[in-house]
Amino acid sequence: MAEHFTEQIVFNKPKIELHVHLDGAIRVETILDVARRRGITLPAGTVKEMTHICVVHQPATLTEFLGKFAEYMHVIAGDREAIKRIAYEFVEDKAKEGVIYVEVRYSPHFLANTDVEPIPWNQKEGDLSPDEVVCLVNQGLAEGEKAFNIIARSILCCMRHMPSWSKDVVELCKKYKKDGVVAIDLAGDESLNCEAYPGHRMAYEEAERCGVHRTVHAGEVGPASVVKEAVEVLKAERIGHGYNILEDQVLYKQLLEQNMHFEVCPISSKLTGACDPDFTKHPVITFRKDKANYSLNTDDPLIFNSTLHLDYSTAQNYMGFTEEEFKRLNINSANSSFLPEKEKKDLINKLYEAYGMVDGFVGSSSVLDGFLLGDGELRNGDRMLGHSGYNPLSHFIVF
Ligand SMILES: [Zn+2]
């Protein structure tokens, strides 16, 4: 996939990324390095060979895709230095792509080797718990933030096939709310619904009760009914992927009205087999035409051998995206981030400035303050949109 290294940069401006997995975004060099240090033998010794093993080359099945994690997760899991290092390097890689705010997600259980049942990746029992994993990732992200001058927050994932872990996950979200953990997620095989696995529903109820934000992988490979369950039962504020929502036009229209945010991952959706490999038929084209609220994201750049630039250039080259749409979707993404309102406002302001959209109008933070907090000054045509309050786009940009 040499073309990834000569890819076009089509939107070389500050960006927001809301859907990317830490354990799907590790540098191959780091996997090799840690394996050497720990004396773990891998089937490949060079970056090129190891990349070939980790990467999905053609649209794959879910089993093939998940199998890729098994190629390297045992190297990183259970190792304190490695876990902190991948978090730090992740921030550096995102900064290089021009990302100024990222929400990175992971399952703390998948990186632990004690207090987790079953112990993943055939590891021997050790002394690294999911709780300490979260501390290490928080440290790595915080050091990365300082070094590379971007904001990195995290989302903790429940796994659909492991409902017994979900209670721990929500408790960790609560415990580390002040240390950069902003939300809970549910990932994995969508055919495992929450009626059959009430552990997830209970965790999400607790999240809502405690003010922990909620996103859910839904409608990626699964049908629109999974999106419905995510919204109605799990009270999701954002949907991971959500492509198959288009099968249920009633629900789709309802979510458009609510300004529901869809975390779209173009390259991922092709290589996981979630969407038609012909990008000109991608659901995000409908989202764009309908002025839906969505972000563009990498999902698992290690496994797709991709970067955020590739997702953007794909959107431009095959889906007709313009610079104006890139700006619009990034401002929408900032507005749908899980930051507290004040920090969200600052982030949106940063984008307006970087995009040259200040015009002496939104440059004044007091104007935007009033605007986001709803003090009654800028009310003409306002409408309440979803969980994130007023939508600044309705005032400043007309597309
Ligand atoms: Zn994902």
Residues whose N, C-alpha, C, O or C-beta is under 5 A from the ligand:
A	BS01	ZN	D299
